Amino acid sequence: MKDTDEKRDTDIIFSKSIKAGKRIYYLDVKKNRKEELFLAITESKKIFSGDEASPVVQFEKHKIFLYKEDFDKFLNGLSESIGYIKKNQKEELPEQKEQPDEIPVAVEIEMDDIL
């Protein structure tokens, strides 16, 4: 029974990936043990280390979990933050020139920050 409980915590109901330069964002709708849906947002960034002869590729991942009761507050804060950046960004970012339809958004949240 423990295996099915653990599996339930990781069931992905819906997933959307967003490629943005060197980063990929994953928006995964999951179901917890109480059958409640929540959103897991993952930023995956490719990190290169080592030397040219033997490069090592790793992925740095950051996750946040967003629950239904926080959706409105999160969306309001995100919209306000993006609006501020759009209004106050004095120069065009290099990624915007290459990908004009995408809005660059950088959010760094460590798990320790939300626990």
Beta strands, then each sheet from edge to edge (+ up, - down):
strand 1: 12-20
strand 2: 23-31
strand 3: 37-50
strand 4: 55-67
sheet 1: 1+ 2- 3+ 4-
end
